[in-house]
Amino acid sequence: MTMNRRMKNWTWMVVVALLGLVVACQQETTTDDSSTTSSTQSIKQSLPAGTSVEVIDRWQVEDFEKDMVQFATVFWEAEDSVSLRKLIRETNLVRDKRVLEIGTGTGLISLCCLQAGARTVVATDINPQAVANARFNWFQLEIPQTTENFDVRLVDADNSGAFAVIASDEQFDVIISNPPWEDGEVQKVEDYAFIDTHFELLESILSGLDQHLTPNGEAYLAYGCVAAIREIYRRAERHGLQVEKLDERELDNLENLFLPGMLLKITRS
């Protein structure tokens, strides 16, 4: 897939205050009153009072007719998940399935799952603005909306394991993630999108799959980092998991950081 150019000729500011939610646009737009009300209510539920979010960009991807909206501090790199989204779009991978996405960001992958017929999608993120961003895109892309089929959950930074907001008895047919790939120290909330300190998030994903996958369930991880992929292979074996590379490229022939990302299928051995 070719990444389409950014559309930078506009900015929206959404401000959540103690007395309510106000949406202000720097450019004149035509808005349906009932749609605006639903949209702002969705965002208000996603953020603590007094928090503000800024729409900094919008992106065209082949999965949707409308642009994806990106909030400030929320990660965007659609080429990381090209193979994963193609699999979702062109197969029955998620149709009528219960899906979990760990680290949803703008909601791109989760919304692709809903559009492809997933029965229900649970999406998580540690960034409150990402939680709001995913809900906002769900609304503005006009994907059928019920709380039963799309549940976006905020992860507490003090308890940030992959399944921290998943009940012990919750299971999924498909678990998906485009996780952070760099071992380092997180300094600010947006760092969580690409820094996984000591690969603790990856470890928590792999260690929790047996508990949270259905008997025939599958996990799919999309990575664009050779070092992180090698880490997956090392750790998966310790957890009795099998890794299948759904990509013709060889790791030895790639730069450490590369695009498009590589898709890995993980199942019980």
Number of C-alpha atoms within 10 A of each C-alpha: 11 11 13 11 9 11 13 10 9 13 16 16 16 20 21 22 14 10 8 12 19 12 13 12 11 9 10 8 7 6 8 8 9 8 12 14 12 14 18 21 14 18 23 21 14 23 20 14 15 12 15 16 20 16 17 18 19 20 17 18 18 13 18 13 9 15 18 23 21 24 24 15 21 24 19 19 11 20 20 21 23 21 19 24 23 14 14 21 18 9 11 13 18 24 18 15 19 21 30 28 26 25 28 30 29 26 28 22 25 30 24 20 26 24 18 20 17 23 16 23 25 20 28 29 28 25 26 22 28 29 28 28 29 31 24 25 21 23 19 16 16 10 14 11 12 9 9 10 15 23 15 22 20 21 22 14 12 8 11 16 20 26 22 15 16 16 9 11 7 11 20 22 19 22 26 22 24 24 26 22 24 19 15 13 12 14 9 9 14 17 18 25 23 16 19 21 16 12 18 14 21 24 18 15 22 22 19 16 23 18 14 22 22 16 13 10 20 20 23 21 25 25 24 24 21 21 16 21 20 11 14 20 16 11 15 21 14 10 16 13 19 14 18 13 15 14 12 7 10 9 15 8 8 13 12 13 15 14 16 18 23 26 24 22 16 22 21 18 10
